Each structure stands twice: as structure tokens, then as C-alpha cells.
């Protein structure tokens, strides 16, 4: 098994920020901000972890981080502002929700959330421990929400694909049409909506 990379630790004055759920056809986009007291060795980008490993790390982050905050942008916000702007707004709210104000904020990617002076880092979730921690929290919270939503909308199989555009999900969209969980501005959803009219 390949070991996790040694990530940069920017200290307890720095918040790492990331999001999960920009690509799916359904559900919210979730953002997290995390300030780590000390390095958490073994952290990695959430996309390179199993669901069980993410759950383990999310519990550690919640208990060992100096501060953390999670926010989300619901489907209506994604439709109103577009997915990028909704993601950035969720990130800004996650930073605002931290119980202590960081001296530095570093965000995964190349876009800055509104209202905050930040540094951006493309691929930061695989380079900086606080961003990796934020990526894990955002992904775990979003997956938990999608599992809950699957109970109310079982016909879409959300527990299997978390809202991503898999063949199973696209087939369900064609059969059932979109729900209130679906992002109508996204091409496959828009086409399913048009076909259902």
C-alpha cells in the first residue's frame, strides 16, 4: 500500500479551504475550512482515500483540529449563481463560520471566495495538510447528506453514485425525470427535464 505524501503544514494561523460536489448532477456543493493545531501525518487528498479512510480522518479532524467549519450551497443557489460562484460562496461562508479568524487562508484551486484575502493553490488538497483536511470534511459531509437524500429519492440510486452522472443515474433521470435535487442548468439534467415535458 502506498503511503500518504508528506504535506506542508502552515501552522495554527492558517485555514485550508476546499469543496466537494462541483461535478455531480444532483445535490449540494459542500465547502469546509479547517485550521490544524499540529500536523496530522497520513492526511491525503480525499479523492485518493476510500470512504472508510475518509470517515476515520473526518472524525480525527473534528476532534483534533483547532477549528473547523462546513457550509453548503443548495441546488437553488447553484442554479441562481452557477456552480463556480455557488462553490465560492459556500467557501466564503465556511471561512466566516470558523470560531477563530485565521491570519492566512489558502484555498484549493485558482479562484478566491468573495470577501476574503486568500492564497490559492492548484492541487492544494494534495500539498497542504489543512486543505487536505478541508477536502475530507467537505466530501464526508456531502456524502452523508446524499445518503440521507437517497432515503427520500430512492429511484435515483444516490447512495451508489452520490449524484454524479453515472450510467445508472442517467438512466434514472430518463425514466423518472429530474427531482428538486437535480441541477437543472447541467446538460444531462436539462435534457432529461426537456424530455419529461
QUIJOKA-V857255 format. One record per pair of residues at least 24 apart in sequence whose ideal C-beta (glycine too) atoms are under 10 Angstrom apart, sorted by the first residue. I is the first residue (numbers start at 1). J is the second residue. D is the distance in whole Angstrom. If there is no record, write none. Layout:
i=I j=J d=D
i=I j=J d=D
//
This chain:
i=2 j=44 d=10
i=2 j=48 d=9
i=3 j=41 d=10
i=3 j=42 d=8
i=3 j=44 d=9
i=4 j=40 d=10
i=4 j=41 d=8
i=4 j=42 d=5
i=4 j=43 d=6
i=4 j=44 d=4
i=4 j=45 d=9
i=4 j=48 d=8
i=4 j=49 d=9
i=4 j=53 d=10
i=4 j=57 d=10
i=4 j=126 d=10
i=4 j=132 d=9
i=5 j=42 d=10
i=5 j=43 d=9
i=5 j=44 d=7
i=5 j=45 d=9
i=5 j=48 d=9
i=5 j=126 d=7
i=5 j=127 d=8
i=5 j=132 d=9
i=6 j=39 d=9
i=6 j=41 d=8
i=6 j=42 d=10
i=6 j=43 d=10
i=6 j=129 d=9
i=7 j=36 d=10
i=7 j=39 d=8
i=7 j=40 d=9
i=7 j=41 d=9
i=7 j=42 d=9
i=7 j=43 d=6
i=7 j=44 d=8
i=7 j=45 d=9
i=7 j=124 d=10
i=7 j=125 d=9
i=7 j=126 d=8
i=7 j=127 d=6
i=7 j=128 d=6
i=7 j=129 d=4
i=7 j=130 d=9
i=7 j=131 d=8
i=7 j=132 d=6
i=7 j=133 d=9
i=8 j=39 d=9
i=8 j=106 d=9
i=8 j=121 d=9
i=8 j=124 d=9
i=8 j=127 d=6
i=8 j=128 d=5
i=8 j=129 d=7
i=8 j=130 d=9
i=8 j=131 d=9
i=8 j=132 d=10
i=9 j=36 d=7
i=9 j=38 d=8
i=9 j=39 d=4
i=9 j=40 d=9
i=9 j=41 d=9
i=9 j=43 d=10
i=9 j=128 d=8
i=9 j=129 d=5
i=9 j=130 d=8
i=10 j=35 d=10
i=10 j=36 d=8
i=10 j=39 d=10
i=10 j=102 d=10
i=10 j=103 d=10
i=10 j=104 d=7
i=10 j=106 d=7
i=10 j=119 d=9
i=10 j=128 d=6
i=10 j=129 d=8
i=10 j=130 d=6
i=10 j=131 d=9
i=11 j=35 d=9
i=11 j=36 d=8
i=11 j=37 d=9
i=11 j=38 d=9
i=11 j=39 d=9
i=11 j=66 d=10
i=11 j=102 d=10
i=11 j=103 d=9
i=11 j=104 d=8
i=11 j=130 d=9
i=12 j=36 d=7
i=12 j=37 d=5
i=12 j=38 d=8
i=12 j=65 d=10
i=12 j=66 d=5
i=12 j=67 d=9
i=12 j=100 d=9
i=12 j=102 d=9
i=12 j=103 d=9
i=12 j=130 d=10
i=13 j=66 d=10
i=13 j=100 d=10
i=13 j=101 d=10
i=13 j=102 d=6
i=13 j=103 d=4
i=13 j=104 d=6
i=14 j=102 d=6
i=14 j=103 d=7
i=14 j=104 d=4
i=14 j=105 d=7
i=14 j=106 d=6
i=14 j=119 d=9
i=14 j=128 d=8
i=14 j=129 d=10
i=14 j=130 d=6
i=14 j=131 d=10
i=15 j=65 d=10
i=15 j=66 d=9
i=15 j=67 d=8
i=15 j=68 d=9
i=15 j=69 d=9
i=15 j=94 d=9
i=15 j=95 d=6
i=15 j=98 d=6
i=15 j=100 d=9
i=15 j=101 d=9
i=15 j=102 d=4
i=15 j=103 d=9
i=15 j=104 d=7
i=15 j=105 d=5
i=15 j=106 d=7
i=15 j=107 d=9
i=15 j=116 d=9
i=15 j=118 d=9
i=15 j=130 d=6
i=15 j=131 d=9
i=15 j=133 d=10
i=15 j=134 d=8
i=16 j=65 d=10
i=16 j=68 d=10
i=16 j=102 d=9
i=16 j=104 d=10
i=16 j=105 d=8
i=16 j=106 d=6
i=16 j=107 d=8
i=16 j=108 d=8
i=16 j=121 d=9
i=16 j=124 d=7
i=16 j=125 d=8
i=16 j=128 d=6
i=16 j=129 d=7
i=16 j=130 d=3
i=16 j=131 d=4
i=16 j=132 d=7
i=16 j=133 d=6
i=16 j=134 d=5
i=16 j=135 d=8
i=16 j=137 d=10
i=17 j=69 d=9
i=17 j=88 d=10
i=17 j=90 d=10
i=17 j=91 d=5
i=17 j=92 d=9
i=17 j=94 d=6
i=17 j=95 d=6
i=17 j=98 d=10
i=17 j=102 d=10
i=17 j=105 d=6
i=17 j=106 d=7
i=17 j=107 d=5
i=17 j=108 d=7
i=17 j=109 d=9
i=17 j=112 d=10
i=17 j=113 d=7
i=17 j=116 d=9
i=17 j=118 d=7
i=17 j=120 d=10
i=17 j=124 d=9
i=17 j=130 d=8
i=17 j=131 d=7
i=17 j=134 d=5
i=17 j=135 d=9
i=17 j=138 d=9
i=18 j=45 d=9
i=18 j=46 d=8
i=18 j=87 d=10
i=18 j=91 d=8
i=18 j=94 d=9
i=18 j=106 d=10
i=18 j=107 d=7
i=18 j=108 d=4
i=18 j=109 d=8
i=18 j=124 d=7
i=18 j=125 d=5
i=18 j=128 d=10
i=18 j=130 d=9
i=18 j=131 d=5
i=18 j=132 d=8
i=18 j=133 d=9
i=18 j=134 d=4
i=18 j=135 d=4
i=18 j=136 d=9
i=18 j=137 d=8
i=18 j=138 d=6
i=18 j=139 d=9
i=19 j=71 d=9
i=19 j=72 d=9
i=19 j=73 d=9
i=19 j=83 d=10
i=19 j=86 d=9
i=19 j=87 d=5
i=19 j=88 d=9
i=19 j=90 d=6
i=19 j=91 d=6
i=19 j=94 d=8
i=19 j=107 d=9
i=19 j=108 d=8
i=19 j=109 d=8
i=19 j=113 d=10
i=19 j=125 d=10
i=19 j=134 d=8
i=19 j=135 d=8
i=19 j=138 d=5
i=19 j=139 d=9
i=19 j=142 d=9
i=20 j=46 d=7
i=20 j=47 d=9
i=20 j=72 d=10
i=20 j=87 d=9
i=20 j=90 d=10
i=20 j=125 d=10
i=20 j=134 d=9
i=20 j=135 d=7
i=20 j=136 d=9
i=20 j=137 d=9
i=20 j=138 d=4
i=20 j=139 d=4
i=20 j=140 d=8
i=20 j=141 d=8
i=20 j=142 d=5
i=20 j=143 d=8
i=20 j=162 d=9
i=21 j=72 d=8
i=21 j=73 d=9
i=21 j=78 d=9
i=21 j=83 d=9
i=21 j=86 d=10
i=21 j=87 d=8
i=21 j=90 d=9
i=21 j=138 d=8
i=21 j=139 d=8
i=21 j=141 d=10
i=21 j=142 d=5
i=21 j=143 d=9
i=21 j=145 d=9
i=21 j=146 d=9
i=21 j=162 d=8
i=21 j=163 d=7
i=21 j=164 d=9
i=22 j=73 d=10
i=22 j=78 d=9
i=22 j=83 d=5
i=22 j=84 d=8
i=22 j=86 d=9
i=22 j=87 d=6
i=22 j=109 d=10
i=23 j=83 d=8
i=23 j=162 d=10
i=23 j=163 d=9
i=23 j=164 d=6
i=23 j=165 d=8
i=23 j=186 d=9
i=24 j=83 d=10
i=24 j=142 d=9
i=24 j=146 d=8
i=24 j=158 d=9
i=24 j=161 d=8
i=24 j=162 d=6
i=24 j=163 d=3
i=24 j=164 d=5
i=24 j=165 d=7
i=24 j=166 d=10
i=24 j=169 d=9
i=24 j=181 d=10
i=24 j=182 d=9
i=24 j=183 d=8
i=24 j=186 d=9
i=25 j=156 d=9
i=25 j=161 d=9
i=25 j=163 d=6
i=25 j=164 d=7
i=25 j=165 d=5
i=25 j=166 d=9
i=25 j=169 d=7
i=25 j=170 d=8
i=25 j=173 d=7
i=25 j=178 d=8
i=25 j=181 d=9
i=25 j=182 d=6
i=25 j=183 d=6
i=25 j=184 d=10
i=25 j=186 d=5
i=25 j=187 d=9
i=25 j=188 d=6
i=25 j=189 d=5
i=25 j=190 d=10
i=25 j=192 d=9
i=26 j=75 d=8
i=26 j=146 d=8
i=26 j=149 d=8
i=26 j=153 d=8
i=26 j=156 d=7
i=26 j=158 d=7
i=26 j=161 d=9
i=26 j=162 d=9
i=26 j=163 d=4
i=26 j=164 d=9
i=26 j=165 d=9
i=26 j=169 d=8
i=26 j=172 d=10
i=26 j=173 d=9
i=26 j=178 d=8
i=26 j=179 d=7
i=26 j=180 d=9
i=26 j=181 d=4
i=26 j=182 d=5
i=26 j=183 d=7
i=26 j=186 d=9
i=26 j=189 d=8
i=27 j=72 d=9
i=27 j=74 d=9
i=27 j=75 d=7
i=27 j=78 d=9
i=27 j=142 d=7
i=27 j=143 d=10
i=27 j=145 d=7
i=27 j=146 d=5
i=27 j=149 d=6
i=27 j=153 d=10
i=27 j=158 d=7
i=27 j=162 d=7
i=27 j=163 d=4
i=27 j=164 d=10
i=27 j=181 d=6
i=27 j=182 d=9
i=27 j=183 d=8
i=28 j=71 d=10
i=28 j=72 d=4
i=28 j=73 d=6
i=28 j=74 d=5
i=28 j=75 d=7
i=28 j=76 d=10
i=28 j=77 d=8
i=28 j=78 d=8
i=28 j=86 d=9
i=28 j=90 d=8
i=28 j=141 d=9
i=28 j=142 d=7
i=28 j=145 d=7
i=28 j=146 d=9
i=28 j=149 d=9
i=28 j=163 d=9
i=28 j=181 d=9
i=28 j=183 d=10
i=29 j=71 d=10
i=29 j=72 d=7
i=29 j=73 d=5
i=29 j=74 d=9
i=29 j=75 d=9
i=29 j=77 d=8
i=29 j=78 d=6
i=29 j=83 d=7
i=29 j=84 d=10
i=29 j=86 d=6
i=29 j=87 d=5
i=29 j=88 d=10
i=29 j=89 d=9
i=29 j=90 d=6
i=29 j=91 d=9
i=29 j=138 d=9
i=29 j=142 d=8
i=29 j=183 d=9
i=30 j=70 d=6
i=30 j=71 d=7
i=30 j=72 d=5
i=30 j=73 d=8
i=30 j=87 d=9
i=30 j=90 d=7
i=30 j=94 d=9
i=30 j=137 d=8
i=30 j=138 d=5
i=30 j=139 d=8
i=30 j=140 d=9
i=30 j=141 d=5
i=30 j=142 d=4
i=30 j=143 d=9
i=30 j=144 d=9
i=30 j=145 d=7
i=30 j=146 d=10
i=31 j=69 d=9
i=31 j=70 d=7
i=31 j=71 d=5
i=31 j=72 d=7
i=31 j=73 d=8
i=31 j=86 d=10
i=31 j=87 d=7
i=31 j=88 d=9
i=31 j=89 d=9
i=31 j=90 d=4
i=31 j=91 d=4
i=31 j=92 d=8
i=31 j=93 d=7
i=31 j=94 d=4
i=31 j=95 d=9
i=31 j=97 d=10
i=31 j=107 d=9
i=31 j=113 d=8
i=31 j=134 d=8
i=31 j=135 d=10
i=31 j=137 d=9
i=31 j=138 d=6
i=31 j=141 d=9
i=31 j=142 d=10
i=32 j=58 d=10
i=32 j=61 d=9
i=32 j=68 d=7
i=32 j=69 d=7
i=32 j=70 d=5
i=32 j=71 d=8
i=32 j=72 d=10
i=32 j=90 d=9
i=32 j=91 d=9
i=32 j=94 d=6
i=32 j=95 d=10
i=32 j=97 d=10
i=32 j=131 d=10
i=32 j=133 d=8
i=32 j=134 d=4
i=32 j=135 d=8
i=32 j=136 d=8
i=32 j=137 d=4
i=32 j=138 d=4
i=32 j=139 d=9
i=32 j=140 d=9
i=32 j=141 d=7
i=32 j=142 d=10
i=33 j=65 d=10
i=33 j=67 d=8
i=33 j=68 d=7
i=33 j=69 d=5
i=33 j=70 d=8
i=33 j=71 d=8
i=33 j=91 d=7
i=33 j=92 d=9
i=33 j=93 d=9
i=33 j=94 d=4
i=33 j=95 d=5
i=33 j=96 d=9
i=33 j=97 d=7
i=33 j=98 d=5
i=33 j=102 d=8
i=33 j=105 d=8
i=33 j=107 d=9
i=33 j=113 d=10
i=33 j=116 d=10
i=33 j=130 d=9
i=33 j=131 d=10
i=33 j=133 d=10
i=33 j=134 d=6
i=33 j=137 d=9
i=33 j=138 d=9
i=34 j=61 d=6
i=34 j=62 d=9
i=34 j=65 d=5
i=34 j=66 d=9
i=34 j=67 d=7
i=34 j=68 d=5
i=34 j=69 d=8
i=34 j=70 d=9
i=34 j=94 d=9
i=34 j=98 d=9
i=34 j=102 d=10
i=34 j=129 d=9
i=34 j=130 d=5
i=34 j=131 d=8
i=34 j=132 d=9
i=34 j=133 d=4
i=34 j=134 d=5
i=34 j=135 d=9
i=34 j=136 d=9
i=34 j=137 d=6
i=34 j=138 d=9
i=35 j=65 d=6
i=35 j=66 d=4
i=35 j=67 d=4
i=35 j=68 d=7
i=35 j=69 d=9
i=35 j=98 d=7
i=35 j=99 d=9
i=35 j=100 d=7
i=35 j=101 d=10
i=35 j=102 d=6
i=35 j=103 d=10
i=35 j=104 d=10
i=35 j=105 d=10
i=35 j=130 d=7
i=35 j=133 d=9
i=35 j=134 d=10
i=36 j=61 d=8
i=36 j=64 d=8
i=36 j=65 d=6
i=36 j=66 d=6
i=36 j=67 d=9
i=36 j=68 d=9
i=36 j=128 d=10
i=36 j=129 d=6
i=36 j=130 d=5
i=36 j=132 d=10
i=36 j=133 d=6
i=36 j=134 d=10
i=37 j=64 d=7
i=37 j=65 d=7
i=37 j=66 d=4
i=37 j=67 d=9
i=38 j=64 d=8
i=38 j=65 d=10
i=38 j=66 d=9
i=38 j=129 d=9
i=39 j=129 d=6
i=39 j=130 d=10
i=40 j=64 d=7
i=40 j=65 d=8
i=40 j=129 d=6
i=40 j=130 d=9
i=40 j=132 d=9
i=40 j=133 d=7
i=40 j=136 d=10
i=41 j=129 d=9
i=42 j=129 d=10
i=42 j=132 d=10
i=43 j=125 d=10
i=43 j=126 d=10
i=43 j=128 d=10
i=43 j=129 d=5
i=43 j=130 d=9
i=43 j=131 d=9
i=43 j=132 d=4
i=43 j=133 d=6
i=43 j=135 d=9
i=43 j=136 d=7
i=44 j=125 d=8
i=44 j=126 d=7
i=44 j=129 d=9
i=44 j=132 d=6
i=44 j=135 d=9
i=44 j=136 d=8
i=45 j=108 d=9
i=45 j=123 d=8
i=45 j=124 d=9
i=45 j=125 d=4
i=45 j=126 d=4
i=45 j=127 d=9
i=45 j=131 d=9
i=45 j=132 d=6
i=45 j=135 d=6
i=45 j=136 d=9
i=45 j=139 d=10
i=46 j=125 d=7
i=46 j=126 d=10
i=46 j=132 d=7
i=46 j=133 d=9
i=46 j=134 d=9
i=46 j=135 d=4
i=46 j=136 d=5
i=46 j=137 d=9
i=46 j=138 d=7
i=46 j=139 d=4
i=46 j=140 d=8
i=46 j=142 d=10
i=46 j=143 d=10
i=47 j=125 d=8
i=47 j=126 d=9
i=47 j=135 d=8
i=47 j=136 d=10
i=47 j=139 d=8
i=48 j=125 d=9
i=48 j=126 d=7
i=48 j=132 d=9
i=48 j=135 d=10
i=49 j=132 d=9
i=49 j=135 d=9
i=49 j=136 d=7
i=49 j=139 d=8
i=49 j=140 d=10
i=51 j=139 d=9
i=51 j=140 d=8
i=51 j=143 d=7
i=51 j=162 d=10
i=53 j=136 d=9
i=54 j=135 d=9
i=54 j=136 d=5
i=54 j=137 d=9
i=54 j=139 d=6
i=54 j=140 d=5
i=54 j=143 d=8
i=55 j=136 d=9
i=55 j=140 d=6
i=55 j=143 d=9
i=55 j=144 d=9
i=56 j=136 d=9
i=56 j=140 d=10
i=57 j=132 d=9
i=57 j=133 d=8
i=57 j=135 d=10
i=57 j=136 d=5
i=57 j=137 d=9
i=57 j=139 d=10
i=57 j=140 d=8
i=58 j=133 d=9
i=58 j=136 d=6
i=58 j=137 d=6
i=58 j=138 d=10
i=58 j=139 d=8
i=58 j=140 d=4
i=58 j=141 d=8
i=58 j=143 d=10
i=58 j=144 d=9
i=59 j=140 d=9
i=60 j=133 d=9
i=60 j=136 d=9
i=61 j=130 d=10
i=61 j=132 d=9
i=61 j=133 d=5
i=61 j=134 d=9
i=61 j=136 d=6
i=61 j=137 d=6
i=61 j=140 d=9
i=62 j=133 d=10
i=62 j=137 d=8
i=62 j=140 d=9
i=64 j=133 d=9
i=65 j=130 d=9
i=65 j=133 d=7
i=65 j=134 d=10
i=65 j=137 d=9
i=66 j=98 d=9
i=66 j=99 d=9
i=66 j=100 d=7
i=66 j=102 d=9
i=66 j=130 d=10
i=67 j=97 d=9
i=67 j=98 d=5
i=67 j=99 d=5
i=67 j=100 d=5
i=67 j=101 d=9
i=67 j=102 d=8
i=68 j=94 d=9
i=68 j=97 d=9
i=68 j=98 d=7
i=68 j=99 d=9
i=68 j=130 d=10
i=68 j=133 d=8
i=68 j=134 d=8
i=68 j=137 d=6
i=69 j=93 d=8
i=69 j=94 d=5
i=69 j=95 d=7
i=69 j=96 d=8
i=69 j=97 d=3
i=69 j=98 d=5
i=69 j=99 d=8
i=69 j=134 d=9
i=69 j=137 d=9
i=70 j=94 d=6
i=70 j=97 d=8
i=70 j=134 d=9
i=70 j=137 d=6
i=70 j=138 d=7
i=70 j=140 d=9
i=70 j=141 d=5
i=70 j=142 d=9
i=71 j=95 d=9
i=71 j=96 d=8
i=71 j=97 d=6
i=71 j=138 d=9
i=71 j=141 d=10
i=72 j=138 d=9
i=72 j=141 d=8
i=72 j=142 d=8
i=72 j=145 d=8
i=74 j=180 d=10
i=74 j=181 d=10
i=75 j=179 d=9
i=75 j=180 d=7
i=75 j=181 d=6
i=75 j=182 d=7
i=75 j=183 d=6
i=75 j=184 d=8
i=75 j=185 d=10
i=76 j=180 d=9
i=76 j=183 d=10
i=78 j=183 d=5
i=78 j=184 d=9
i=78 j=185 d=7
i=78 j=186 d=9
i=79 j=182 d=10
i=79 j=183 d=6
i=79 j=184 d=6
i=79 j=185 d=5
i=79 j=186 d=9
i=80 j=185 d=9
i=82 j=183 d=10
i=82 j=185 d=7
i=83 j=183 d=7
i=83 j=185 d=8
i=83 j=186 d=8
i=84 j=109 d=10
i=84 j=111 d=7
i=85 j=111 d=9
i=85 j=113 d=10
i=85 j=114 d=9
i=86 j=183 d=10
i=87 j=111 d=8
i=87 j=113 d=8
i=88 j=112 d=7
i=88 j=113 d=4
i=88 j=114 d=6
i=88 j=115 d=10
i=88 j=116 d=10
i=89 j=113 d=7
i=89 j=114 d=7
i=89 j=115 d=9
i=90 j=138 d=9
i=91 j=116 d=8
i=91 j=118 d=9
i=91 j=134 d=9
i=91 j=138 d=9
i=92 j=116 d=6
i=92 j=118 d=10
i=94 j=134 d=8
i=94 j=137 d=9
i=94 j=138 d=8
i=102 j=130 d=9
i=104 j=130 d=10
i=105 j=130 d=9
i=106 j=130 d=7
i=106 j=131 d=6
i=106 j=134 d=10
i=107 j=131 d=8
i=107 j=134 d=9
i=108 j=132 d=9
i=108 j=134 d=8
i=108 j=135 d=7
i=108 j=138 d=10
i=146 j=181 d=9
i=149 j=179 d=9
i=149 j=181 d=6
i=150 j=181 d=10
i=152 j=179 d=9
i=152 j=181 d=9
i=153 j=179 d=5
i=153 j=180 d=9
i=153 j=181 d=6
i=153 j=182 d=10
i=155 j=179 d=8
i=156 j=181 d=8
i=156 j=182 d=8
i=165 j=189 d=9
//
